Amino acid sequence: MADWLAVLHRRAELRAKAGLTRRLRPRAAGDTVVDLAGNDYLGLTTHPEVTAAAGRALAAYGLGATGSRLVRGSTEVHHGLEAALADWLGTDGSLVFSSGYLANLGAVRALAQPRTLLVSDAHNHASLIDGCRISGAETVVTPHADPAAVAAALAAAPGRPAVVVTESVFSVDGDLAPLAELHAVARRHGALLLVDEAHALGVTGPAGAGGVAAAGLAGEPDVVVTATLSKALGGAGGVVAGPAEFVRHLVETGRTFIFDTALPPAVAAGVRAALDLARAGDDLRAELAERAAETVRRLRAAGLTVSAPDAAVVSVTAPGPEAATAWAATCADRGVAVGCFRPPSTPDSRSRLRLTISAGVPRADFERALDVIVEYAP
Ligand SMILES: Cc1ncc(COP(=O)(O)O)c(C=O)c1O
């Protein structure tokens, strides 16, 4: 084996010893696995109106966008989707990126000038962390969901531009950030608030408009929202939403927007149809909330340590990485897919199963999945 590959092999062995091996498992179309690992919260990925809309755009535009948005990739479908997203989120404007990851990189970088202080929650997603890193701006990481710590960080940098960076529903434990308090702190110090609604859009807030809308902050001039279109909206892509002047700035300067082939029009059309269904989907959201609450009740009754059911992400503590991996693998063998989070991809040293509840899973399958998780708990 070449030297550099031997080095990689030794590193892989060390990861295996620490219980940190990761494996890809190809999924067959139409498999019968009960999915508590994906993020299709409302079951819209396979909704006939969504796939039909995508199919029509596929026939009309072809497979890809053929270029970046500023070249030939900007279709009427993209523009319609952006108008609908801005209307839903209550912002002046919005801009669609080809993934939520790229939306976050672009948004954080665009908000940071050389002197900017970024104040980033300790549980933030990798895409926000990487956005802070590539911006080159000084970043202070504050303890999770701690407005007092954010206030202290801002107070320590008087007169400097600053951005408070947070998720709204956190991807690790599914808890809701104290958005109203964070906004009040940010405003008091003249800072901006950037909120990633990846796990909240379609799931929480009035008509599913997310945590920012729920906190009464939609359209505030010092708030910027990002989200992925790949979770409750069932497709792919990302969005940055906020004041029109900021959207213009992104179009003209955002590197992850400018130098990237546009989202395929068929995906944009499917997401547009999903948005209408999600916006009108209070019944789906009620079902989701009820299932999240039942999950927490059942697992706590079995003596497990479980996060609060603030949205549709439920995290269950495992004794360690190997136990978490074995638990998830046993569930998979019994036909139940669950997420498995272990250090270093957890913000603390805790290993957990992450259950993402979906209103699209048949009720009986959902109940059976809870039985399996409880039965094989370590
Ligand atoms: C909180 C959060 N932000 C951003 C992303 C990235 O979105 P995408 O998968 O569309 O790149 C994810 C995960 O997918 C996420 O969980």
The ligand as an SDF file (V2000), in Angstrom:
LIG
                    3D

 16 16  0  0  0  0  0  0  0  0999 V2000
  -28.9290   22.6250   11.0480 C   0  0  0  0  0  0  0  0  0  0  0  0
  -28.5210   22.2970    9.6580 C   0  0  0  0  0  0  0  0  0  0  0  0
  -28.1100   23.2880    8.8600 N   0  0  0  0  0  0  0  0  0  0  0  0
  -27.7210   23.0420    7.5900 C   0  0  0  0  0  0  0  0  0  0  0  0
  -27.7360   21.7640    7.0760 C   0  0  0  0  0  0  0  0  0  0  0  0
  -27.2360   21.5540    5.6840 C   0  0  0  0  0  0  0  0  0  0  0  0
  -28.2850   21.4740    4.7720 O   0  0  0  0  0  0  0  0  0  0  0  0
  -28.1040   20.6730    3.4040 P   0  0  0  0  0  0  0  0  0  0  0  0
  -28.1950   19.2270    3.7400 O   0  0  0  0  0  0  0  0  0  0  0  0
  -29.1940   21.1570    2.5250 O   0  0  0  0  0  0  0  0  0  0  0  0
  -26.7490   21.0140    2.8690 O   0  0  0  0  0  0  0  0  0  0  0  0
  -28.1670   20.6930    7.8880 C   0  0  0  0  0  0  0  0  0  0  0  0
  -28.2200   19.2990    7.4330 C   0  0  0  0  0  0  0  0  0  0  0  0
  -28.4530   18.8430    6.4270 O   0  0  0  0  0  0  0  0  0  0  0  0
  -28.5820   20.9680    9.2010 C   0  0  0  0  0  0  0  0  0  0  0  0
  -29.0040   19.9950   10.0120 O   0  0  0  0  0  0  0  0  0  0  0  0
  1  2  1  0
  2  3  1  0
  2 15  2  0
  3  4  2  0
  4  5  1  0
  5  6  1  0
  5 12  2  0
  6  7  1  0
  7  8  1  0
  8  9  2  0
  8 10  1  0
  8 11  1  0
 12 13  1  0
 12 15  1  0
 13 14  2  0
 15 16  1  0
M  END
$$$$
